[in-house]
Amino acid sequence: MQARDTTEVDGNGHVLYRRRNQGRYIEKRIRGQIVRLDNRWVVPYNPYLIGRFNCHINVEICSSVKTVKYLHKYIFKGPDRGVVETDEVVDEIKDFLEGRYVAAQEACWRLFGFETNNKSHSICRLPVHLPGQQYVTFKEGTSLHSVIDQNAETKLTKFFELNCHIRALIASGNEGNHMLLRYMDLPLYYKWDVKNNMWERRVRKIKVFGRINMVPIGTEVFYLRLLLTHVEAPTSFEDLLCFHDIVYPTYKAACIARGLLQDDSEWKNCLQEATVIALPKQVRRLFATLLVFGKLLDPLSLLKTHLDAMSDDWRNDQNCYCKAILSIEEYLSSSNKHLTDFFNIEELNEFGYSNIVDIGGDSNDNIDFDNQNITFLEEDVGRLNEEQYIVFNAVTTAVLNSNSPDRLFFLDGPGGTVYGNGNKWNCRMPFE
């Protein structure tokens, strides 16, 4: 550790704690030598935790969303695994057998029947769909009328029916313990009866969350979902279209009338949630989708806010922002759009856009790869066998020559043939 006067956070989210050089130190004998220990040698700690648990606990500040992503990956990576080597080597596939490793502590825990996991809350999934467009499930051979009858009512349509009943009770003065609820709050007070296909009042409270299913952004079903998260006790699909006695033609128009789309707060929340649960590639695709369908009022602000999350997979590359911008441009090209349709050139140049795309032409055909020249080491190429070299030569020729007619290849490489090892790669080409 180095001495520093202030606490700082580096580019990777690691906290560099303040360690002031006050000239104070203690002397300790280590391996027969006297060593001076100052503030740089103090391990971060919390006095309360040390006293509470009577042991040393190293304390670090988690100041980055990367920490949350790491914890989720660590939890869901699976149990410990061991590799057992067999006495008789058959081939490279059967040479090693991968098996689960259970230590003595875990074995005792399971023998005594102790809990290995716990769930604090339940999740109730809430479907959302346009009128008559719900998902239909059926078994092969089921009659058409049976399929229609079984899937005619959903949690959403039954939610509308329940609200009609509750509003009628309130209007008649028989309120009781009925409440006007939003769709996502319904599971707190009602449970779904699968057998009778209806919502029933909960007898006892449990820890449960209602979560509305994700839908494509920019579509009518997305704006329907947005209305369901804000409107209390709607009685029908048509009721959601009505606001102040005016029936709007689309759910998007109803959202605008209610003031739900006057700014980019909804899109900001959407991206913020995505940066926590999605990969950088998925966040970039989501941002491109928002540009095309979301009608963002201030796309530059959203880009600056979430560009770090979009370029997280290249965080060790000094051109990470440029690569993220180029990736977004590629997603936009599939919709015949370009970044210049949503941003000024001056705004894009702040992220190095002019260095990677020729503004005067098609961004897909004028990508500047001068800083990404591909070099092939002669030493590695020399290790290829004859048929591997044929594959290598054909593919590199197609990559470096855009006019080559051979642009699609099929490689059949069975297990254990990556480096030759006496086997061969079968190459079939070209496929157009």
Secondary structure, 3 states (H helix, E strand, C coil): CCCECCCEECCCCCEECCECCCCCCEEEEECCEEEEECHHHCCCCCHHHHHHHCCCCCCCCCCCHHHHHHHHHHHCCCCCEEEEECCCCCCCCCCEEEEECCCHHHHHHHHCCCCCCCCCCEEEEECCCCCCCCCCCCCCCCCHHHHHHHHCCCHHHHHHHHHHHHHHHHHCCCCCCCCCCCHHHHHHCEEEECCCCEEEECCCCCCEEEEECCCCCCCHHHHHHHHHCCCCCCCCHHHHHEECCEECCCHHHHHHHCCCCCCCHHHHHHHHHHHHHCCHHHHHHHHHHHHHHCCCCCHHHHHHHHHHHHCHHHCCCCCHHHHHHHHHHHHHHCCCCCHHHCCCHHHHHCCCHHHHECCCCCCCCCECCHHHCCCCCHHHHCCCCHHHHHHHHHHHHHHHCCCCCCCCCEEECCCCCCCCCCCCCEEECCCC
